[in-house]
Amino acid sequence: MTKTKIKPVMNLPDEYEVFDFSNGYDPEVMTRFVQSGGWGVGGYSEKRQNMYLAPQYENRRNIHMGIDVWAAAGEPVFAPISGEVAYLANHEQQGNYGGTLVLKHTLKGKIYFALYGHLSPESISHLKPGLKVEAGEKVGELGAEEENGNWPPHLHYQISIEDPGEADMPGVVSDEELEEALKHYPDPRILLGEIY
């Protein structure tokens, strides 16, 4: 049996910041950070204070179910292993994902659905559900703030063990939803590797 070689989802440099938003978040600081060429990673299952203030979060959904990679708009994102395009959407609502892609992968006999949020809608416009992608293939680019839900540019990467049925997954959940969410949305380092 051949071992699946997992490719990087982004071109992370050798050195980058690992952020902890459990004590707060400042969007202006993050915007300046990525505009200056900074790279950073934000964690999985992290309870984040004062970050999810758009109405749909009801000021209670604040536990992060993906991993973020912060970088400049236009940075490419890649498929870590071969798979196929499952779903595409553009979630334009304030605080939402903007351009969104879900790829379906099989790894060690298990099926995973991987969501890429905050992409440039233009960068994924050539993709169609059912299209096969190869490991390491470019599948999109990070979107600018005005097209990715008004977030400083970053990739929200989340995996699900169940078919989400659309290009969407709850990127943050409440305390009451956490136990169930952890069963459905495992740690994305299964496909990202140990990036922190």
Accessible surface in RSA format (square Angstrom, percent):
REM  Atomic radii and reference values for relative SASA: ProtOr
REM  Chains: A
REM  Algorithm: Lee & Richards
REM  Probe-radius: 1.40
REM  Slices: 20
REM RES _ NUM      All-atoms   Total-Side   Main-Chain    Non-polar    All polar
REM                ABS   REL    ABS   REL    ABS   REL    ABS   REL    ABS   REL
RES MET A   1   227.54 117.8 137.84  91.2  89.70 213.6 113.99  96.9 113.55 150.4
RES THR A   2   129.63  92.2 111.21 112.7  18.42  43.9  84.70 113.8  44.93  67.9
RES LYS A   3   184.62  90.1 152.97  93.9  31.65  75.4 104.09  93.7  80.53  85.8
RES THR A   4    62.48  44.4  43.00  43.6  19.48  46.4  25.14  33.8  37.34  56.5
RES LYS A   5   151.39  73.9 138.82  85.2  12.56  29.9  97.38  87.7  54.00  57.5
RES ILE A   6    59.39  33.8  41.27  30.7  18.12  43.7  41.27  29.7  18.12  49.2
RES LYS A   7    82.01  40.0  80.15  49.2   1.86   4.4  26.93  24.2  55.08  58.7
RES PRO A   8    88.97  64.8  78.38  71.5  10.59  38.5  86.73  71.6   2.24  13.9
RES VAL A   9     5.24   3.4   1.12   1.0   4.12   9.9   1.12   1.0   4.12  11.2
RES MET A  10     6.86   3.6   1.94   1.3   4.92  11.7   1.94   1.7   4.92   6.5
RES ASN A  11    85.15  58.7  70.72  68.3  14.42  34.7  28.32  68.2  56.82  54.9
RES LEU A  12    45.32  25.2  20.69  14.8  24.64  61.9  20.69  14.5  24.64  66.3
RES PRO A  13    50.32  36.7  36.33  33.1  13.99  50.9  47.50  39.2   2.82  17.5
RES ASP A  14   150.19 105.2 115.69 115.2  34.49  81.6  37.69  88.7 112.50 112.2
RES GLU A  15   153.83  88.3 137.38 103.9  16.46  39.2  54.20 104.8  99.63  81.3
RES TYR A  16    67.13  31.3  33.50  19.1  33.63  87.5  26.44  19.9  40.69  50.2
RES GLU A  17    94.33  54.2  91.06  68.9   3.27   7.8  13.87  26.8  80.47  65.7
RES VAL A  18    84.92  55.9  56.16  50.8  28.76  69.3  56.16  48.8  28.76  78.0
RES PHE A  19    42.14  21.1  35.40  21.9   6.73  17.5  37.69  22.9   4.44  12.7
RES ASP A  20    93.35  65.4  70.77  70.4  22.59  53.4  34.52  81.2  58.84  58.7
RES PHE A  21    10.73   5.4  10.73   6.6   0.00   0.0  10.73   6.5   0.00   0.0
RES SER A  22    39.53  33.4  32.99  44.0   6.54  15.1  23.62  50.3  15.91  22.3
RES ASN A  23   138.82  95.7 104.70 101.2  34.11  82.1  33.56  80.8 105.25 101.7
RES GLY A  24    23.09  28.5   0.00   N/A  23.09  28.5  13.24  36.3   9.85  22.0
RES TYR A  25    29.40  13.7   5.17   2.9  24.23  63.0  10.10   7.6  19.30  23.8
RES ASP A  26    70.59  49.4  64.05  63.8   6.54  15.5  24.83  58.4  45.76  45.6
RES PRO A  27    68.16  49.7  67.89  61.9   0.27   1.0  68.16  56.3   0.00   0.0
RES GLU A  28   119.34  68.5 116.21  87.9   3.13   7.5  37.73  73.0  81.62  66.6
RES VAL A  29    72.79  47.9  71.36  64.6   1.43   3.4  71.52  62.1   1.27   3.4
RES MET A  30     4.62   2.4   4.62   3.1   0.00   0.0   1.02   0.9   3.60   4.8
RES THR A  31    25.60  18.2  25.60  25.9   0.00   0.0  21.02  28.2   4.58   6.9
RES ARG A  32   141.90  59.6 137.08  69.9   4.82  11.5  69.64  95.2  72.27  43.8
RES PHE A  33    42.50  21.3  35.88  22.2   6.62  17.2  42.12  25.5   0.38   1.1
RES VAL A  34     1.67   1.1   1.33   1.2   0.34   0.8   1.33   1.2   0.34   0.9
RES GLN A  35   138.84  77.6 101.90  74.5  36.94  87.9  41.64  88.6  97.20  73.7
RES SER A  36    94.20  79.6  51.18  68.3  43.02  99.1  51.62 109.9  42.57  59.6
RES GLY A  37    49.41  60.9   0.00   N/A  49.41  60.9  31.50  86.4  17.91  40.1
RES GLY A  38    15.57  19.2   0.00   N/A  15.57  19.2  15.20  41.7   0.37   0.8
RES TRP A  39    37.08  14.9  31.79  15.4   5.29  12.4  11.57   6.2  25.51  41.4
RES GLY A  40     0.00   0.0   0.00   N/A   0.00   0.0   0.00   0.0   0.00   0.0
RES VAL A  41     0.00   0.0   0.00   0.0   0.00   0.0   0.00   0.0   0.00   0.0
RES GLY A  42     0.01   0.0   0.00   N/A   0.01   0.0   0.01   0.0   0.00   0.0
RES GLY A  43     7.46   9.2   0.00   N/A   7.46   9.2   6.94  19.0   0.52   1.2
RES TYR A  44    34.44  16.1  20.14  11.5  14.30  37.2  17.38  13.1  17.06  21.0
RES SER A  45    44.11  37.3  23.86  31.8  20.25  46.7  11.94  25.4  32.17  45.1
RES GLU A  46    27.40  15.7  20.59  15.6   6.81  16.2  17.75  34.3   9.65   7.9
RES LYS A  47    82.10  40.1  77.12  47.3   4.98  11.9  48.77  43.9  33.33  35.5
RES ARG A  48     0.56   0.2   0.21   0.1   0.35   0.8   0.00   0.0   0.56   0.3
RES GLN A  49    70.37  39.3  70.15  51.3   0.22   0.5  18.56  39.5  51.81  39.3
RES ASN A  50   106.76  73.6  91.54  88.5  15.22  36.6  17.60  42.4  89.16  86.2
RES MET A  51    11.20   5.8   1.49   1.0   9.71  23.1   1.70   1.4   9.50  12.6
RES TYR A  52    19.17   9.0  13.21   7.5   5.97  15.5  10.65   8.0   8.52  10.5
RES LEU A  53   124.34  69.2  94.31  67.5  30.03  75.5  97.01  68.1  27.33  73.5
RES ALA A  54    14.95  13.8   3.61   5.6  11.34  25.8   9.73  13.7   5.23  13.8
RES PRO A  55   116.47  84.9  96.10  87.6  20.37  74.0 107.57  88.8   8.91  55.4
RES GLN A  56    47.62  26.6  29.73  21.7  17.89  42.6  39.43  83.9   8.18   6.2
RES TYR A  57    20.62   9.6  20.62  11.7   0.00   0.0   5.60   4.2  15.03  18.5
RES GLU A  58   107.23  61.6  81.07  61.3  26.16  62.3  41.32  79.9  65.91  53.8
RES ASN A  59   126.72  87.4 100.81  97.4  25.90  62.4  30.43  73.2  96.29  93.1
RES ARG A  60   109.35  45.9 100.53  51.2   8.82  21.0  56.71  77.5  52.64  31.9
RES ARG A  61    47.21  19.8  46.50  23.7   0.71   1.7  10.47  14.3  36.74  22.3
RES ASN A  62    27.84  19.2  27.84  26.9   0.00   0.0   7.08  17.0  20.76  20.1
RES ILE A  63     5.76   3.3   5.76   4.3   0.00   0.0   5.76   4.1   0.00   0.0
RES HIS A  64     2.88   1.6   2.88   2.0   0.00   0.0   1.42   1.5   1.46   1.7
RES MET A  65     0.00   0.0   0.00   0.0   0.00   0.0   0.00   0.0   0.00   0.0
RES GLY A  66     0.00   0.0   0.00   N/A   0.00   0.0   0.00   0.0   0.00   0.0
RES ILE A  67     0.00   0.0   0.00   0.0   0.00   0.0   0.00   0.0   0.00   0.0
RES ASP A  68     1.50   1.1   1.50   1.5   0.00   0.0   0.00   0.0   1.50   1.5
RES VAL A  69     2.98   2.0   2.98   2.7   0.00   0.0   2.98   2.6   0.00   0.0
RES TRP A  70     0.00   0.0   0.00   0.0   0.00   0.0   0.00   0.0   0.00   0.0
RES ALA A  71     0.00   0.0   0.00   0.0   0.00   0.0   0.00   0.0   0.00   0.0
RES ALA A  72    38.38  35.3  35.51  54.8   2.87   6.5  36.74  51.7   1.64   4.4
RES ALA A  73    48.07  44.2  24.51  37.8  23.56  53.6  24.79  34.9  23.28  61.7
RES GLY A  74    38.60  47.6   0.00   N/A  38.60  47.6  24.90  68.3  13.70  30.7
RES GLU A  75    47.01  27.0  44.65  33.8   2.36   5.6   3.42   6.6  43.59  35.6
RES PRO A  76    31.45  22.9  31.15  28.4   0.30   1.1  31.15  25.7   0.30   1.8
RES VAL A  77     0.00   0.0   0.00   0.0   0.00   0.0   0.00   0.0   0.00   0.0
RES PHE A  78    33.81  16.9  33.81  20.9   0.00   0.0  33.81  20.5   0.00   0.0
RES ALA A  79     0.00   0.0   0.00   0.0   0.00   0.0   0.00   0.0   0.00   0.0
RES PRO A  80     0.00   0.0   0.00   0.0   0.00   0.0   0.00   0.0   0.00   0.0
RES ILE A  81     3.15   1.8   3.15   2.3   0.00   0.0   3.15   2.3   0.00   0.0
RES SER A  82    60.32  51.0  54.71  73.0   5.62  12.9  18.21  38.8  42.11  59.0
RES GLY A  83    17.38  21.4   0.00   N/A  17.38  21.4  14.41  39.5   2.97   6.7
RES GLU A  84    48.84  28.0  48.84  36.9   0.00   0.0   3.94   7.6  44.90  36.7
RES VAL A  85     0.69   0.5   0.00   0.0   0.69   1.7   0.00   0.0   0.69   1.9
RES ALA A  86    15.95  14.7   5.06   7.8  10.88  24.8  10.56  14.9   5.39  14.3
RES TYR A  87    54.42  25.4  53.23  30.3   1.19   3.1  38.31  28.8  16.10  19.9
RES LEU A  88    53.03  29.5  26.63  19.0  26.40  66.4  26.63  18.7  26.40  71.0
RES ALA A  89    33.69  31.0  18.68  28.8  15.02  34.2  32.39  45.6   1.31   3.5
RES ASN A  90    69.43  47.9  43.97  42.5  25.46  61.3  22.00  52.9  47.44  45.8
RES HIS A  91    37.52  20.5  32.86  22.8   4.66  11.9  21.44  22.1  16.07  18.7
RES GLU A  92   144.15  82.8 114.95  87.0  29.20  69.5  36.16  69.9 107.99  88.2
RES GLN A  93    96.62  54.0  81.92  59.9  14.70  35.0  43.52  92.6  53.10  40.3
RES GLN A  94   101.33  56.7  94.11  68.8   7.22  17.2  44.15  94.0  57.18  43.4
RES GLY A  95     5.76   7.1   0.00   N/A   5.76   7.1   4.26  11.7   1.50   3.4
RES ASN A  96    29.56  20.4  27.03  26.1   2.52   6.1   3.67   8.8  25.89  25.0
RES TYR A  97    16.36   7.6  16.36   9.3   0.00   0.0  16.36  12.3   0.00   0.0
RES GLY A  98     0.28   0.3   0.00   N/A   0.28   0.3   0.28   0.8   0.00   0.0
RES GLY A  99     0.00   0.0   0.00   N/A   0.00   0.0   0.00   0.0   0.00   0.0
RES THR A 100     0.00   0.0   0.00   0.0   0.00   0.0   0.00   0.0   0.00   0.0
RES LEU A 101     0.00   0.0   0.00   0.0   0.00   0.0   0.00   0.0   0.00   0.0
RES VAL A 102     0.00   0.0   0.00   0.0   0.00   0.0   0.00   0.0   0.00   0.0
RES LEU A 103     0.00   0.0   0.00   0.0   0.00   0.0   0.00   0.0   0.00   0.0
RES LYS A 104    73.16  35.7  70.92  43.5   2.24   5.3  19.29  17.4  53.87  57.4
RES HIS A 105     1.62   0.9   0.00   0.0   1.62   4.1   1.62   1.7   0.00   0.0
RES THR A 106    81.65  58.1  63.20  64.1  18.46  44.0  44.06  59.2  37.60  56.8
RES LEU A 107    11.50   6.4   9.84   7.0   1.65   4.2  10.64   7.5   0.86   2.3
RES LYS A 108   163.79  79.9 134.96  82.8  28.84  68.7  85.71  77.1  78.08  83.2
RES GLY A 109    71.48  88.2   0.00   N/A  71.48  88.2  34.71  95.3  36.77  82.3
RES LYS A 110   129.83  63.3 125.99  77.3   3.83   9.1  74.87  67.4  54.96  58.5
RES ILE A 111    79.42  45.2  70.46  52.5   8.97  21.6  70.46  50.7   8.97  24.3
RES TYR A 112    14.85   6.9  14.85   8.4   0.00   0.0   1.49   1.1  13.36  16.5
RES PHE A 113    11.68   5.8  11.68   7.2   0.00   0.0  11.68   7.1   0.00   0.0
RES ALA A 114     0.00   0.0   0.00   0.0   0.00   0.0   0.00   0.0   0.00   0.0
RES LEU A 115     0.00   0.0   0.00   0.0   0.00   0.0   0.00   0.0   0.00   0.0
RES TYR A 116     0.00   0.0   0.00   0.0   0.00   0.0   0.00   0.0   0.00   0.0
RES GLY A 117     0.00   0.0   0.00   N/A   0.00   0.0   0.00   0.0   0.00   0.0
RES HIS A 118     8.94   4.9   8.94   6.2   0.00   0.0   1.87   1.9   7.07   8.2
RES LEU A 119     0.00   0.0   0.00   0.0   0.00   0.0   0.00   0.0   0.00   0.0
RES SER A 120    13.37  11.3  13.37  17.8   0.00   0.0   5.28  11.2   8.09  11.3
RES PRO A 121    34.63  25.2  30.04  27.4   4.59  16.7  30.92  25.5   3.71  23.0
RES GLU A 122   135.71  77.9 126.77  95.9   8.94  21.3  59.20 114.5  76.50  62.5
RES SER A 123    19.24  16.3   3.86   5.2  15.38  35.4  15.41  32.8   3.83   5.4
RES ILE A 124     9.12   5.2   7.88   5.9   1.24   3.0   7.88   5.7   1.24   3.4
RES SER A 125    63.66  53.8  41.66  55.6  22.00  50.7  39.60  84.3  24.06  33.7
RES HIS A 126   117.81  64.4  92.55  64.3  25.26  64.6  83.19  85.7  34.62  40.3
RES LEU A 127     3.35   1.9   1.73   1.2   1.62   4.1   1.73   1.2   1.62   4.3
RES LYS A 128   129.38  63.1 129.38  79.4   0.00   0.0  96.37  86.7  33.01  35.2
RES PRO A 129    87.48  63.8  66.08  60.2  21.40  77.8  66.54  54.9  20.94 130.2
RES GLY A 130    41.17  50.8   0.00   N/A  41.17  50.8  25.80  70.8  15.38  34.4
RES LEU A 131    76.42  42.6  69.84  50.0   6.58  16.5  75.42  53.0   1.00   2.7
RES LYS A 132   136.52  66.6 122.87  75.4  13.65  32.5  92.18  83.0  44.35  47.2
RES VAL A 133     0.98   0.6   0.02   0.0   0.96   2.3   0.08   0.1   0.90   2.4
RES GLU A 134   110.83  63.6 110.83  83.8   0.00   0.0  50.33  97.4  60.50  49.4
RES ALA A 135    37.14  34.2  20.23  31.2  16.92  38.5  20.23  28.5  16.92  44.8
RES GLY A 136    31.33  38.6   0.00   N/A  31.33  38.6  13.19  36.2  18.14  40.6
RES GLU A 137    67.53  38.8  58.25  44.1   9.28  22.1  33.62  65.0  33.91  27.7
RES LYS A 138    97.51  47.6  84.24  51.7  13.27  31.6  51.07  46.0  46.44  49.5
RES VAL A 139     0.19   0.1   0.00   0.0   0.19   0.5   0.19   0.2   0.00   0.0
RES GLY A 140     0.84   1.0   0.00   N/A   0.84   1.0   0.48   1.3   0.35   0.8
RES GLU A 141    50.64  29.1  50.64  38.3   0.00   0.0   0.91   1.8  49.72  40.6
RES LEU A 142     2.22   1.2   0.00   0.0   2.22   5.6   0.00   0.0   2.22   6.0
RES GLY A 143     0.00   0.0   0.00   N/A   0.00   0.0   0.00   0.0   0.00   0.0
RES ALA A 144    26.00  23.9  25.21  38.9   0.79   1.8  25.44  35.8   0.56   1.5
RES GLU A 145    50.57  29.0  48.88  37.0   1.70   4.0  17.59  34.0  32.98  26.9
RES GLU A 146   145.48  83.5 113.84  86.1  31.64  75.3  61.60 119.2  83.88  68.5
RES GLU A 147    62.44  35.8  50.80  38.4  11.64  27.7  25.50  49.3  36.94  30.2
RES ASN A 148     0.00   0.0   0.00   0.0   0.00   0.0   0.00   0.0   0.00   0.0
RES GLY A 149     6.46   8.0   0.00   N/A   6.46   8.0   1.98   5.4   4.48  10.0
RES ASN A 150    80.52  55.5  61.70  59.6  18.81  45.3  12.90  31.1  67.61  65.4
RES TRP A 151    22.43   9.0  22.43  10.9   0.00   0.0  21.62  11.5   0.81   1.3
RES PRO A 152     1.95   1.4   1.95   1.8   0.00   0.0   1.95   1.6   0.00   0.0
RES PRO A 153    10.80   7.9  10.80   9.8   0.00   0.0  10.80   8.9   0.00   0.0
RES HIS A 154     5.90   3.2   5.90   4.1   0.00   0.0   0.16   0.2   5.74   6.7
RES LEU A 155     0.00   0.0   0.00   0.0   0.00   0.0   0.00   0.0   0.00   0.0
RES HIS A 156     5.73   3.1   5.73   4.0   0.00   0.0   1.09   1.1   4.64   5.4
RES TYR A 157     0.00   0.0   0.00   0.0   0.00   0.0   0.00   0.0   0.00   0.0
RES GLN A 158     0.00   0.0   0.00   0.0   0.00   0.0   0.00   0.0   0.00   0.0
RES ILE A 159     0.00   0.0   0.00   0.0   0.00   0.0   0.00   0.0   0.00   0.0
RES SER A 160     3.00   2.5   3.00   4.0   0.00   0.0   0.00   0.0   3.00   4.2
RES ILE A 161    85.52  48.7  66.07  49.2  19.45  46.9  66.07  47.6  19.45  52.8
RES GLU A 162    91.12  52.3  86.62  65.5   4.50  10.7  35.65  69.0  55.47  45.3
RES ASP A 163    83.59  58.6  57.24  57.0  26.35  62.3  26.31  61.9  57.28  57.1
RES PRO A 164    35.95  26.2   4.81   4.4  31.14 113.2  15.84  13.1  20.11 125.0
RES GLY A 165    52.03  64.2   0.00   N/A  52.03  64.2  26.79  73.5  25.25  56.5
RES GLU A 166    98.82  56.7  95.58  72.3   3.24   7.7  27.72  53.6  71.10  58.1
RES ALA A 167     3.67   3.4   0.10   0.2   3.57   8.1   0.10   0.1   3.57   9.4
RES ASP A 168    45.78  32.1  41.94  41.7   3.84   9.1   3.27   7.7  42.51  42.4
RES MET A 169     7.00   3.6   0.14   0.1   6.86  16.3   5.08   4.3   1.92   2.5
RES PRO A 170    51.49  37.5  44.73  40.8   6.76  24.6  50.83  42.0   0.66   4.1
RES GLY A 171    11.70  14.4   0.00   N/A  11.70  14.4   7.16  19.6   4.54  10.2
RES VAL A 172     3.45   2.3   3.45   3.1   0.00   0.0   3.45   3.0   0.00   0.0
RES VAL A 173     5.26   3.5   5.26   4.8   0.00   0.0   5.26   4.6   0.00   0.0
RES SER A 174     0.68   0.6   0.68   0.9   0.00   0.0   0.67   1.4   0.02   0.0
RES ASP A 175    78.85  55.2  62.55  62.3  16.30  38.5  24.48  57.6  54.37  54.2
RES GLU A 176   141.33  81.1 103.91  78.6  37.43  89.1  72.98 141.2  68.35  55.8
RES GLU A 177    69.28  39.8  64.38  48.7   4.89  11.7  36.31  70.2  32.96  26.9
RES LEU A 178    42.07  23.4  42.07  30.1   0.00   0.0  42.07  29.5   0.00   0.0
RES GLU A 179   128.62  73.8 122.37  92.6   6.25  14.9  47.48  91.8  81.14  66.2
RES GLU A 180    91.99  52.8  91.31  69.1   0.68   1.6  47.23  91.4  44.76  36.5
RES ALA A 181     6.17   5.7   3.14   4.8   3.03   6.9   5.72   8.0   0.45   1.2
RES LEU A 182    71.11  39.6  59.35  42.5  11.76  29.6  59.63  41.9  11.48  30.9
RES LYS A 183   119.08  58.1 104.21  63.9  14.87  35.4  76.46  68.8  42.62  45.4
RES HIS A 184    44.95  24.6  44.95  31.2   0.00   0.0  34.69  35.8  10.26  11.9
RES TYR A 185    33.26  15.5  33.26  18.9   0.00   0.0   6.09   4.6  27.17  33.5
RES PRO A 186    25.90  18.9  22.93  20.9   2.97  10.8  25.90  21.4   0.00   0.0
RES ASP A 187    38.01  26.6  34.63  34.5   3.37   8.0  21.53  50.7  16.47  16.4
RES PRO A 188     0.00   0.0   0.00   0.0   0.00   0.0   0.00   0.0   0.00   0.0
RES ARG A 189    55.14  23.1  47.37  24.1   7.77  18.5   6.90   9.4  48.23  29.2
RES ILE A 190    62.76  35.7  45.58  34.0  17.18  41.4  54.66  39.4   8.11  22.0
RES LEU A 191     0.23   0.1   0.00   0.0   0.23   0.6   0.00   0.0   0.23   0.6
RES LEU A 192    19.08  10.6   4.62   3.3  14.46  36.3   5.12   3.6  13.95  37.6
RES GLY A 193    30.25  37.3   0.00   N/A  30.25  37.3  30.24  83.0   0.01   0.0
RES GLU A 194   147.40  84.6 113.32  85.7  34.08  81.1  64.49 124.7  82.91  67.7
RES ILE A 195    22.95  13.1  18.68  13.9   4.27  10.3  20.77  15.0   2.17   5.9
RES TYR A 196    80.91  37.8  39.27  22.3  41.63 108.3  70.89  53.3  10.01  12.3
END  Absolute sums over single chains surface
CHAIN  1 A     9395.2       7396.5       1998.7       4916.1       4479.1
END  Absolute sums over all chains
TOTAL          9395.2       7396.5       1998.7       4916.1       4479.1
